[in-house]
Amino acid sequence: MAGNQTARAGDLVRGLGLPADEIAVSEEWGVAKPDPEFFRRVVELGRAAPEETVYVGDHPANDIVPARAADLRTCLIRRGPWGHLWAKDRPADWHIDGISELVPFLCGSSE
């Protein structure tokens, strides 16, 4: 799990005991979205090929466009009215309204 967050946010998320192998935040890396280095680090953290990595984000310019440029699979999570408008204008592999909707895509039971 990686996010464009502060080191403090990273510590707080780690403290939640989530079932994640690794948790990283941009401040610890010294690089932030939409810098291509952030997405290179995401792939490195996941230890999978870019095309086997899914990046979920809610902003086209900061999330979807640079993740696609890094050859990652992309999922736009629609939040509020802007999220629905952006979903029409920006291609992503998937569009969801909540993170739980991602599970069927990851398990191959939805297109």
C-alpha contacts under 8 A as a table, 3 or more apart, distances in Angstrom:
res1	aa1	res2	aa2	distance
1	M	20	A	6.60
1	M	21	D	7.83
1	M	22	E	6.06
1	M	23	I	4.80
1	M	24	A	6.38
2	A	23	I	5.72
2	A	24	A	4.71
2	A	25	V	5.53
2	A	26	S	7.65
2	A	42	V	6.49
3	G	24	A	6.59
3	G	25	V	4.93
3	G	26	S	6.26
4	N	25	V	5.69
4	N	26	S	4.83
4	N	27	E	7.41
4	N	32	A	5.96
4	N	33	K	6.38
5	Q	9	A	6.08
5	Q	10	G	6.93
5	Q	25	V	5.22
5	Q	26	S	5.59
5	Q	27	E	6.28
6	T	9	A	5.18
6	T	10	G	6.44
6	T	25	V	6.42
6	T	26	S	6.75
6	T	27	E	5.09
6	T	28	E	7.46
7	A	10	G	4.94
7	A	11	D	6.33
7	A	25	V	6.39
7	A	26	S	7.76
7	A	27	E	5.58
7	A	28	E	5.81
8	R	11	D	5.09
8	R	12	L	6.26
9	A	12	L	5.02
9	A	13	V	6.12
9	A	25	V	7.83
10	G	13	V	5.19
10	G	14	R	6.13
10	G	23	I	7.04
10	G	24	A	6.49
10	G	25	V	5.76
11	D	14	R	5.14
11	D	15	G	6.21
12	L	15	G	5.04
12	L	16	L	6.71
13	V	16	L	5.28
13	V	17	G	7.60
13	V	18	L	7.68
13	V	23	I	7.80
14	R	17	G	5.97
14	R	18	L	7.11
14	R	23	I	6.74
20	A	23	I	6.78
22	E	45	L	7.48
24	A	28	E	7.18
24	A	29	W	7.83
25	V	28	E	5.65
25	V	29	W	6.69
26	S	29	W	4.98
26	S	30	G	6.01
26	S	31	V	5.45
26	S	32	A	5.18
26	S	33	K	7.81
26	S	38	F	7.10
27	E	30	G	4.99
27	E	31	V	6.49
27	E	32	A	7.15
28	E	31	V	7.98
29	W	38	F	7.88
31	V	35	D	6.90
31	V	37	E	6.78
31	V	38	F	5.80
32	A	35	D	5.87
32	A	37	E	7.99
32	A	38	F	5.78
33	K	36	P	7.42
33	K	38	F	5.93
33	K	39	F	7.72
33	K	62	N	5.81
33	K	63	D	7.24
34	P	38	F	7.10
34	P	61	A	7.37
34	P	62	N	4.79
34	P	63	D	6.73
34	P	66	P	5.98
35	D	38	F	5.59
35	D	39	F	7.32
35	D	66	P	7.58
36	P	39	F	5.30
36	P	40	R	6.31
36	P	66	P	6.58
36	P	70	A	7.04
37	E	40	R	4.91
37	E	41	R	6.14
38	F	41	R	5.15
38	F	42	V	6.34
39	F	42	V	4.84
39	F	43	V	6.39
39	F	66	P	7.54
39	F	67	A	6.32
39	F	70	A	6.53
40	R	43	V	5.26
40	R	44	E	6.26
40	R	70	A	7.16
41	R	44	E	4.89
41	R	45	L	5.98
42	V	45	L	5.12
42	V	46	G	6.24
43	V	46	G	5.17
43	V	47	R	6.21
43	V	48	A	6.34
43	V	49	A	6.81
43	V	50	P	5.90
43	V	53	T	6.84
44	E	47	R	5.22
44	E	48	A	7.33
46	G	53	T	7.34
48	A	52	E	6.04
48	A	53	T	6.42
49	A	52	E	5.19
49	A	53	T	6.48
50	P	53	T	5.09
50	P	70	A	7.03
50	P	71	D	5.48
50	P	72	L	4.71
50	P	73	R	7.44
51	E	54	V	7.76
51	E	71	D	5.81
51	E	72	L	5.01
51	E	73	R	5.84
52	E	72	L	7.09
52	E	73	R	7.03
53	T	72	L	5.50
53	T	73	R	5.92
54	V	72	L	5.95
54	V	73	R	4.60
54	V	74	T	5.50
54	V	75	C	7.04
55	Y	63	D	7.69
55	Y	64	I	7.76
55	Y	67	A	6.65
55	Y	72	L	6.55
55	Y	73	R	6.18
55	Y	74	T	4.98
55	Y	75	C	6.18
56	V	63	D	7.50
56	V	64	I	7.90
56	V	74	T	6.01
56	V	75	C	4.70
56	V	76	L	5.96
56	V	77	I	6.73
57	G	60	P	7.76
57	G	63	D	5.23
57	G	64	I	6.63
57	G	74	T	7.85
57	G	75	C	6.45
57	G	76	L	5.32
57	G	77	I	5.89
58	D	63	D	6.80
58	D	64	I	7.96
58	D	76	L	5.41
58	D	77	I	4.98
58	D	78	R	6.17
58	D	79	R	6.79
58	D	83	G	6.83
59	H	62	N	5.52
59	H	63	D	5.37
59	H	64	I	6.72
59	H	76	L	7.38
59	H	83	G	7.63
59	H	86	W	7.88
60	P	63	D	5.40
60	P	64	I	4.73
60	P	65	V	5.84
60	P	76	L	7.64
60	P	86	W	6.85
60	P	90	R	6.43
61	A	64	I	6.37
61	A	65	V	5.53
61	A	66	P	7.10
62	N	65	V	6.88
62	N	66	P	6.62
63	D	66	P	5.91
63	D	67	A	5.93
64	I	67	A	5.20
64	I	68	R	6.02
64	I	74	T	6.08
64	I	75	C	7.35
64	I	76	L	6.88
64	I	90	R	7.72
64	I	91	P	7.91
64	I	92	A	6.59
65	V	68	R	5.30
65	V	69	A	6.23
65	V	90	R	7.97
66	P	69	A	4.89
66	P	70	A	6.30
67	A	70	A	5.07
67	A	71	D	6.51
67	A	72	L	5.41
67	A	73	R	7.42
67	A	74	T	6.74
68	R	71	D	4.87
68	R	72	L	5.28
68	R	73	R	6.62
68	R	74	T	6.63
69	A	72	L	7.51
73	R	92	A	7.73
73	R	93	D	6.25
74	T	92	A	5.20
74	T	93	D	5.19
74	T	94	W	6.60
75	C	92	A	5.61
75	C	93	D	5.76
75	C	94	W	4.66
75	C	95	H	5.59
75	C	96	I	7.19
76	L	87	A	6.96
76	L	92	A	6.22
76	L	94	W	6.35
76	L	95	H	4.85
76	L	96	I	6.35
77	I	83	G	7.19
77	I	95	H	5.87
77	I	96	I	4.86
77	I	97	D	5.48
77	I	98	G	6.44
77	I	99	I	7.28
78	R	82	W	7.71
78	R	83	G	4.10
78	R	84	H	5.62
78	R	87	A	7.08
78	R	95	H	6.89
78	R	96	I	6.01
78	R	97	D	5.00
78	R	98	G	7.56
79	R	82	W	6.92
79	R	83	G	4.73
79	R	84	H	7.22
79	R	97	D	6.80
80	G	83	G	5.46
80	G	84	H	6.94
81	P	84	H	5.37
81	P	85	L	6.44
82	W	85	L	5.04
82	W	86	W	5.94
83	G	86	W	5.13
83	G	87	A	6.11
84	H	87	A	5.13
84	H	88	K	6.81
85	L	88	K	5.50
85	L	89	D	6.87
86	W	89	D	5.16
86	W	90	R	5.92
87	A	90	R	5.53
87	A	91	P	7.08
87	A	92	A	7.82
87	A	95	H	6.84
88	K	91	P	7.57
92	A	95	H	6.78
96	I	99	I	7.11
96	I	101	E	6.05
96	I	102	L	6.91
97	D	101	E	7.13
98	G	101	E	5.67
98	G	102	L	7.62
99	I	102	L	5.52
99	I	103	V	7.84
100	S	103	V	5.93
101	E	104	P	6.58
101	E	105	F	7.76
102	L	105	F	5.44
102	L	106	L	6.38
103	V	106	L	5.15
103	V	107	C	6.12
104	P	107	C	5.04
104	P	108	G	6.08
104	P	109	S	5.09
104	P	110	S	5.44
105	F	108	G	5.13
105	F	109	S	6.04
105	F	110	S	5.06
105	F	111	E	6.39
106	L	109	S	7.78
107	C	110	S	7.86
108	G	111	E	7.43
